[in-house]
């Protein structure tokens, strides 16, 4: 994953409404974020897998940040 992709991903997370990030279950949240990110940037299957793993491993952080907003 490139630094640019990471910046775009965290920008997407920060601009997504907190209530959406908090109300979706883990799998739905990962899929929703992947879908939104994919609309902005074309991803191959390997990048999708890497991004999915990255998001899954950071769900607690994503939810903590959403709660603080």
C-alpha positions as CSV (number, residue, x, y, z in Angstrom):
1,X,0.0,0.0,0.0
2,X,1.4,3.3,-1.0
3,X,1.6,6.4,1.3
4,X,-0.8,8.1,-1.1
5,X,-3.3,5.3,-0.7
6,X,-3.0,5.5,3.1
7,X,-3.6,9.2,3.1
8,X,-6.7,8.8,0.9
9,X,-8.0,6.0,3.1
10,X,-7.7,8.0,6.3
11,X,-9.1,11.1,4.6
12,X,-12.2,8.9,3.6
13,X,-12.5,7.7,7.2
14,X,-12.2,11.2,8.7
15,X,-14.8,12.6,6.3
16,X,-17.3,9.7,6.9
17,X,-20.0,10.5,9.4
18,X,-19.2,9.1,12.8
19,X,-22.6,7.5,13.2
20,X,-22.1,5.4,10.1
21,X,-18.7,4.2,11.3
22,X,-20.1,3.3,14.7
23,X,-23.4,1.6,13.6
24,X,-22.0,-0.9,11.0
25,X,-20.8,-4.3,12.2
26,X,-17.1,-5.1,11.5
27,X,-17.5,-6.9,8.2
28,X,-20.0,-4.3,6.8
29,X,-17.8,-1.4,7.8
30,X,-14.8,-2.9,6.0
31,X,-16.8,-3.6,2.9
32,X,-18.4,-0.2,2.9
33,X,-15.0,1.5,3.2
34,X,-13.5,-0.7,0.5
35,X,-16.4,0.2,-1.8
36,X,-16.1,3.9,-1.2
37,X,-12.3,3.8,-1.7
38,X,-12.7,1.8,-4.8
39,X,-14.9,4.5,-6.3
40,X,-12.0,7.0,-6.0
41,X,-9.2,4.7,-7.1
42,X,-9.0,1.5,-9.2
43,X,-7.7,-1.4,-7.2
44,X,-6.5,-4.8,-8.2
45,X,-7.4,-8.0,-6.3
46,X,-4.2,-8.0,-4.3
47,X,-4.6,-4.3,-3.3
48,X,-8.2,-5.0,-2.2
49,X,-7.0,-7.9,0.0
50,X,-4.2,-5.8,1.5
51,X,-6.6,-2.9,2.2
52,X,-9.2,-5.2,3.6
53,X,-6.7,-6.7,6.1
54,X,-5.4,-3.2,7.0
55,X,-8.9,-2.0,7.7
56,X,-9.8,-5.2,9.7
57,X,-6.7,-4.7,11.9
58,X,-7.6,-1.1,12.6
59,X,-11.3,-1.2,13.3
60,X,-10.8,-0.4,16.9
61,X,-8.8,2.7,16.0
62,X,-11.4,3.7,13.4
63,X,-14.2,3.4,15.9
64,X,-12.3,5.2,18.7
65,X,-11.6,8.1,16.4
66,X,-15.3,8.2,15.3
67,X,-16.4,8.2,19.0
68,X,-14.1,11.2,19.7
69,X,-15.7,13.4,17.0
